[in-house]
Amino acid sequence: MTNRNIIALMWWLSAAAFIASADTLSLDGYVKLVLEHNPQPKIAAGAVQASSAVKEKSRSSLLPHIGASAALSRAGNNGSAAATVTNRTAGNTSSAGIDAQALIFDFGKTPLQYKASGKTLDAVNYDLKSTLQTTVLNARTAYFNFLLSEQLLTVNEDALKQAQLHYDQAKTLFEVGKQAQIAVTKANVDVANALVNVIHARNTLKLARVQLETTAGIPIKDPLVLTDSLGGFEDSITMNDALTQALQKRPELLASKSRLEAVRLQLRSARAAYLPSINASAGYDWRNGSASSLPAPDWSNPGWNIGAALSIPLFQGGALHAGVRQADAALKQAMASLDATTLNVTQEVQQNVLQEIEARERISATTVLVAQAAESLRMSQERYRTGIATSIEITDAEVTLADARSSHVQAQFDYRVAHAKLLSAIGALHEY
């Protein structure tokens, strides 16, 4: 085995050991990590729990209310004639009892409030799904952005190496008298420019790492290796299919519809507040009294009561009318909000479909461009070695190749992000 082969084997083994010890993250693995630690889904889940509690509280108005009570009191007089006239007797009194109240009928006001709270809970659940989809979209975007920054750094590092090779070549040709001093100076300037681009690309990669960790909600260990790539194509979705799915499954749209239904129910409940309500009550109690001691309730002599009450709102200071007006305004607002959400969803779908198509086409075009730019650089280098081409021609060819590779990587990133946004726009970016 030659020394070159030994060096290559050692490099391969060290690279394998590096990857094995690195914190490797697939796209799916990173998304799961984000969903586990990012605070936004937890905030949305808390809103669901709060809305569920509101629904349970609203249901309690439909069920009987049962309570227990106990009391102990002492009364006395000052022995005056007035006390005798009022027949006030000094002594101690104790009592205990159980009572219950229940709504019999209120023309649907309370049941409508309960149904409205259920629709609101549905809307909050859709909000949670929307938050999960947004979190997944942000995770994918951060993952792809890190891959993009890595590849752009590689492009700029390769451009720096190419500029350094050109500088060395120009210096050699100058020393043998085949190039002027200006060619060496120009090549040195190209190296400096390429170095500036590398410095910027390295910082961009660091910022992408910050975005990756911020989205995940936790620090990520070093060294970091992302196992997925920007390459490849997803199944295409036609404009009509995308719009149809979005109108059926988009969480924001379903949440707006649920809130509209909730407001309609609240308006009906507000109008029903003008009508009477009937409530029933019942109780069971024990009492006892003594002039000289603290008596216990007489458990052997219970009393009971049962009854019903009719309540008719005659004048509430305009509160009922204001409640109806408020609910009616909320209904109009909810209807306008649904229309606005529908327009926004339609626009997002159309934009993302067109952006995905454009990015796919740019990938194909830049693939050809990279091949042509690489061939152009090769031919320019051959011409430069023979003294036919100038240093400017080499520089232009190097810049063209670097720009072509950057455009190709950018097109891949734009395609992956556009497809993820399209899945989110149609409500199909499922959580893991």
SULMOGI-V595892 format. One record per helix or strand. SS is the DSSP state (h for helix, s for strand). FROM is the first residue (numbers start at 0). LEN is the number of residues. If there is no record, write none. Layout:
# SULMOGI-V595892
[[SS FROM LEN] [SS FROM LEN]]
This chain:
# SULMOGI-V595892
[[h 2 19] [s 22 3] [h 26 11] [h 38 22] [s 64 11] [h 80 5] [s 90 15] [h 108 67] [h 180 36] [s 223 3] [h 238 11] [h 250 22] [s 276 14] [s 302 9] [h 318 67] [h 390 35]]
